[in-house]
Amino acid sequence: MWRRDHDRDPQEAGLAQLDGYLAGLGLNTGWLVIFDRRPAAKPIAERLATATATTPSRRTVTVVRA
């Protein structure tokens, strides 16, 4: 997913979309990578982070922010 100027944080929509893909594949875990394309974004070394999130159907997803 991409995050651009004036966009809301795409994590919630990304988790919902990924939930459907994981269901179709019969998987309970996955990865969501969000690229921050905003001009004012900090350098990647400062913003790179990972966290665990849960999809609407309770699947576990590792979220990577770059």
CNS distance restraints for C-alpha pairs under 8 A (distance, minus, plus):
assign (resid   1 and name CA) (resid  10 and name CA) 7.10 0.50 0.50
assign (resid   1 and name CA) (resid  14 and name CA) 6.97 0.50 0.50
assign (resid   1 and name CA) (resid  32 and name CA) 7.76 0.50 0.50
assign (resid   1 and name CA) (resid  33 and name CA) 6.34 0.50 0.50
assign (resid   1 and name CA) (resid  34 and name CA) 4.85 0.50 0.50
assign (resid   1 and name CA) (resid  35 and name CA) 6.21 0.50 0.50
assign (resid   2 and name CA) (resid  10 and name CA) 7.52 0.50 0.50
assign (resid   2 and name CA) (resid  34 and name CA) 5.72 0.50 0.50
assign (resid   2 and name CA) (resid  35 and name CA) 4.90 0.50 0.50
assign (resid   2 and name CA) (resid  36 and name CA) 6.10 0.50 0.50
assign (resid   2 and name CA) (resid  37 and name CA) 6.53 0.50 0.50
assign (resid   3 and name CA) (resid   7 and name CA) 6.20 0.50 0.50
assign (resid   3 and name CA) (resid   8 and name CA) 7.56 0.50 0.50
assign (resid   3 and name CA) (resid   9 and name CA) 6.80 0.50 0.50
assign (resid   3 and name CA) (resid  10 and name CA) 6.60 0.50 0.50
assign (resid   3 and name CA) (resid  34 and name CA) 6.92 0.50 0.50
assign (resid   3 and name CA) (resid  35 and name CA) 6.04 0.50 0.50
assign (resid   3 and name CA) (resid  36 and name CA) 4.76 0.50 0.50
assign (resid   3 and name CA) (resid  37 and name CA) 5.50 0.50 0.50
assign (resid   3 and name CA) (resid  38 and name CA) 6.66 0.50 0.50
assign (resid   4 and name CA) (resid  36 and name CA) 6.53 0.50 0.50
assign (resid   4 and name CA) (resid  37 and name CA) 4.97 0.50 0.50
assign (resid   4 and name CA) (resid  38 and name CA) 4.74 0.50 0.50
assign (resid   5 and name CA) (resid  37 and name CA) 7.43 0.50 0.50
assign (resid   5 and name CA) (resid  38 and name CA) 4.95 0.50 0.50
assign (resid   5 and name CA) (resid  39 and name CA) 7.26 0.50 0.50
assign (resid  10 and name CA) (resid  14 and name CA) 5.87 0.50 0.50
assign (resid  10 and name CA) (resid  34 and name CA) 7.55 0.50 0.50
assign (resid  11 and name CA) (resid  15 and name CA) 6.01 0.50 0.50
assign (resid  11 and name CA) (resid  34 and name CA) 7.50 0.50 0.50
assign (resid  12 and name CA) (resid  16 and name CA) 6.39 0.50 0.50
assign (resid  13 and name CA) (resid  17 and name CA) 6.20 0.50 0.50
assign (resid  14 and name CA) (resid  18 and name CA) 5.95 0.50 0.50
assign (resid  14 and name CA) (resid  32 and name CA) 7.08 0.50 0.50
assign (resid  15 and name CA) (resid  19 and name CA) 5.93 0.50 0.50
assign (resid  15 and name CA) (resid  32 and name CA) 7.32 0.50 0.50
assign (resid  15 and name CA) (resid  54 and name CA) 7.51 0.50 0.50
assign (resid  15 and name CA) (resid  55 and name CA) 5.23 0.50 0.50
assign (resid  15 and name CA) (resid  56 and name CA) 7.41 0.50 0.50
assign (resid  15 and name CA) (resid  61 and name CA) 7.87 0.50 0.50
assign (resid  16 and name CA) (resid  20 and name CA) 6.79 0.50 0.50
assign (resid  16 and name CA) (resid  55 and name CA) 6.14 0.50 0.50
assign (resid  16 and name CA) (resid  56 and name CA) 6.28 0.50 0.50
assign (resid  17 and name CA) (resid  21 and name CA) 6.74 0.50 0.50
assign (resid  18 and name CA) (resid  22 and name CA) 6.08 0.50 0.50
assign (resid  18 and name CA) (resid  30 and name CA) 7.80 0.50 0.50
assign (resid  18 and name CA) (resid  32 and name CA) 7.48 0.50 0.50
assign (resid  18 and name CA) (resid  55 and name CA) 7.79 0.50 0.50
assign (resid  19 and name CA) (resid  23 and name CA) 6.13 0.50 0.50
assign (resid  19 and name CA) (resid  55 and name CA) 5.81 0.50 0.50
assign (resid  19 and name CA) (resid  56 and name CA) 7.00 0.50 0.50
assign (resid  19 and name CA) (resid  57 and name CA) 6.83 0.50 0.50
assign (resid  19 and name CA) (resid  59 and name CA) 7.13 0.50 0.50
assign (resid  20 and name CA) (resid  24 and name CA) 6.22 0.50 0.50
assign (resid  21 and name CA) (resid  25 and name CA) 6.36 0.50 0.50
assign (resid  22 and name CA) (resid  26 and name CA) 6.00 0.50 0.50
assign (resid  22 and name CA) (resid  27 and name CA) 4.99 0.50 0.50
assign (resid  22 and name CA) (resid  28 and name CA) 6.61 0.50 0.50
assign (resid  22 and name CA) (resid  29 and name CA) 7.28 0.50 0.50
assign (resid  22 and name CA) (resid  30 and name CA) 7.11 0.50 0.50
assign (resid  23 and name CA) (resid  27 and name CA) 6.10 0.50 0.50
assign (resid  23 and name CA) (resid  28 and name CA) 7.57 0.50 0.50
assign (resid  28 and name CA) (resid  59 and name CA) 5.09 0.50 0.50
assign (resid  28 and name CA) (resid  60 and name CA) 6.55 0.50 0.50
assign (resid  29 and name CA) (resid  59 and name CA) 5.67 0.50 0.50
assign (resid  29 and name CA) (resid  60 and name CA) 4.86 0.50 0.50
assign (resid  29 and name CA) (resid  61 and name CA) 5.48 0.50 0.50
assign (resid  30 and name CA) (resid  59 and name CA) 7.95 0.50 0.50
assign (resid  30 and name CA) (resid  60 and name CA) 6.70 0.50 0.50
assign (resid  30 and name CA) (resid  61 and name CA) 4.78 0.50 0.50
assign (resid  30 and name CA) (resid  62 and name CA) 6.43 0.50 0.50
assign (resid  31 and name CA) (resid  61 and name CA) 5.24 0.50 0.50
assign (resid  31 and name CA) (resid  62 and name CA) 4.78 0.50 0.50
assign (resid  31 and name CA) (resid  63 and name CA) 5.90 0.50 0.50
assign (resid  31 and name CA) (resid  64 and name CA) 7.49 0.50 0.50
assign (resid  32 and name CA) (resid  61 and name CA) 6.74 0.50 0.50
assign (resid  32 and name CA) (resid  62 and name CA) 6.23 0.50 0.50
assign (resid  32 and name CA) (resid  63 and name CA) 4.77 0.50 0.50
assign (resid  32 and name CA) (resid  64 and name CA) 6.18 0.50 0.50
assign (resid  33 and name CA) (resid  63 and name CA) 5.83 0.50 0.50
assign (resid  33 and name CA) (resid  64 and name CA) 4.66 0.50 0.50
assign (resid  33 and name CA) (resid  65 and name CA) 5.94 0.50 0.50
assign (resid  33 and name CA) (resid  66 and name CA) 7.31 0.50 0.50
assign (resid  34 and name CA) (resid  63 and name CA) 7.49 0.50 0.50
assign (resid  34 and name CA) (resid  64 and name CA) 6.18 0.50 0.50
assign (resid  34 and name CA) (resid  65 and name CA) 4.90 0.50 0.50
assign (resid  34 and name CA) (resid  66 and name CA) 6.12 0.50 0.50
assign (resid  35 and name CA) (resid  65 and name CA) 6.11 0.50 0.50
assign (resid  35 and name CA) (resid  66 and name CA) 4.84 0.50 0.50
assign (resid  36 and name CA) (resid  41 and name CA) 6.69 0.50 0.50
assign (resid  36 and name CA) (resid  65 and name CA) 7.33 0.50 0.50
assign (resid  36 and name CA) (resid  66 and name CA) 6.07 0.50 0.50
assign (resid  37 and name CA) (resid  41 and name CA) 7.10 0.50 0.50
assign (resid  42 and name CA) (resid  46 and name CA) 6.19 0.50 0.50
assign (resid  42 and name CA) (resid  47 and name CA) 6.13 0.50 0.50
assign (resid  43 and name CA) (resid  47 and name CA) 6.51 0.50 0.50
assign (resid  44 and name CA) (resid  48 and name CA) 5.63 0.50 0.50
assign (resid  44 and name CA) (resid  66 and name CA) 6.01 0.50 0.50
assign (resid  47 and name CA) (resid  65 and name CA) 7.01 0.50 0.50
assign (resid  47 and name CA) (resid  66 and name CA) 6.25 0.50 0.50
assign (resid  48 and name CA) (resid  64 and name CA) 7.31 0.50 0.50
assign (resid  48 and name CA) (resid  65 and name CA) 5.45 0.50 0.50
assign (resid  48 and name CA) (resid  66 and name CA) 4.74 0.50 0.50
assign (resid  49 and name CA) (resid  64 and name CA) 5.82 0.50 0.50
assign (resid  49 and name CA) (resid  65 and name CA) 5.27 0.50 0.50
assign (resid  49 and name CA) (resid  66 and name CA) 6.95 0.50 0.50
assign (resid  50 and name CA) (resid  62 and name CA) 6.74 0.50 0.50
assign (resid  50 and name CA) (resid  63 and name CA) 5.48 0.50 0.50
assign (resid  50 and name CA) (resid  64 and name CA) 4.52 0.50 0.50
assign (resid  50 and name CA) (resid  65 and name CA) 6.30 0.50 0.50
assign (resid  51 and name CA) (resid  62 and name CA) 5.78 0.50 0.50
assign (resid  51 and name CA) (resid  63 and name CA) 5.22 0.50 0.50
assign (resid  51 and name CA) (resid  64 and name CA) 6.73 0.50 0.50
assign (resid  52 and name CA) (resid  60 and name CA) 6.94 0.50 0.50
assign (resid  52 and name CA) (resid  61 and name CA) 5.74 0.50 0.50
assign (resid  52 and name CA) (resid  62 and name CA) 4.63 0.50 0.50
assign (resid  52 and name CA) (resid  63 and name CA) 5.92 0.50 0.50
assign (resid  53 and name CA) (resid  60 and name CA) 6.02 0.50 0.50
assign (resid  53 and name CA) (resid  61 and name CA) 5.22 0.50 0.50
assign (resid  53 and name CA) (resid  62 and name CA) 6.29 0.50 0.50
assign (resid  53 and name CA) (resid  63 and name CA) 6.69 0.50 0.50
assign (resid  54 and name CA) (resid  58 and name CA) 5.36 0.50 0.50
assign (resid  54 and name CA) (resid  59 and name CA) 5.45 0.50 0.50
assign (resid  54 and name CA) (resid  60 and name CA) 4.85 0.50 0.50
assign (resid  54 and name CA) (resid  61 and name CA) 5.90 0.50 0.50
assign (resid  55 and name CA) (resid  59 and name CA) 5.15 0.50 0.50
assign (resid  55 and name CA) (resid  60 and name CA) 6.62 0.50 0.50
assign (resid  55 and name CA) (resid  61 and name CA) 7.10 0.50 0.50
